[in-house]
Amino acid sequence: MPANDESLRLLSFTEVSRALQVSKRTLVKLIQRKEVPAFKVGGQWRIRENRLRKWLEEKENPTTELE
């Protein structure tokens, strides 16, 4: 397991919906379609900060598989 604290930082559902500027309902749909990497801890959604950053970078710079 990585030793740095950043890789372990978990964001709450509310933090992620605010950061993405989407409603909670939209975030639920994205999670259910497995578009946003999330998991539940004690019945509450959590997203690792570094995975969210990676996901955002992939969305900003999509690679084409046709090349």
C-alpha positions as CSV (number, residue, x, y, z in Angstrom):
1,M,0.0,0.0,0.0
2,P,1.4,3.5,-0.8
3,A,2.9,5.3,2.1
4,N,1.8,8.9,1.2
5,D,-1.3,10.4,2.8
6,E,-2.6,11.8,-0.5
7,S,-3.3,8.3,-1.9
8,L,-5.4,7.5,1.2
9,R,-7.5,10.6,1.3
10,L,-11.1,9.8,1.0
11,L,-13.6,12.3,-0.3
12,S,-17.2,12.3,0.8
13,F,-20.2,12.2,-1.6
14,T,-20.9,15.9,-0.9
15,E,-17.3,17.0,-1.5
16,V,-17.2,15.2,-4.8
17,S,-20.6,16.6,-6.0
18,R,-19.4,20.1,-5.1
19,A,-16.0,19.7,-6.8
20,L,-17.6,18.4,-10.0
21,Q,-20.4,21.0,-9.7
22,V,-23.1,18.4,-10.3
23,S,-26.2,17.5,-8.2
24,K,-26.1,14.6,-5.9
25,R,-28.6,12.8,-8.1
26,T,-26.3,13.2,-11.1
27,L,-23.3,11.9,-9.1
28,V,-25.3,8.8,-8.0
29,K,-26.1,8.1,-11.7
30,L,-22.4,8.5,-12.6
31,I,-21.4,6.1,-9.8
32,Q,-24.1,3.6,-10.7
33,R,-22.9,3.6,-14.4
34,K,-19.4,3.1,-13.0
35,E,-18.2,6.3,-14.7
36,V,-16.9,7.7,-11.4
37,P,-14.7,5.4,-9.3
38,A,-16.5,5.1,-5.9
39,F,-17.1,2.6,-3.2
40,K,-19.1,2.4,0.0
41,V,-17.8,2.6,3.5
42,G,-20.4,1.9,6.2
43,G,-23.2,2.6,3.7
44,Q,-21.8,5.9,2.6
45,W,-20.1,6.6,-0.8
46,R,-16.4,7.5,-0.7
47,I,-14.0,8.3,-3.5
48,R,-10.2,8.3,-3.2
49,E,-8.9,11.7,-4.1
50,N,-6.1,10.4,-6.3
51,R,-8.5,8.2,-8.3
52,L,-10.8,11.1,-8.8
53,R,-7.9,13.2,-10.1
54,K,-6.8,10.4,-12.4
55,W,-10.4,10.1,-13.7
56,L,-10.6,13.8,-14.3
57,E,-7.3,13.8,-16.2
58,E,-8.6,11.0,-18.4
59,K,-11.7,12.9,-19.1
60,E,-9.7,16.1,-20.0
61,N,-7.3,14.2,-22.2
62,P,-9.1,11.2,-23.8
63,T,-7.0,8.9,-25.8
64,T,-8.4,7.5,-29.0
65,E,-8.3,3.7,-29.5
66,L,-8.5,4.0,-33.2
67,E,-4.8,4.9,-33.6
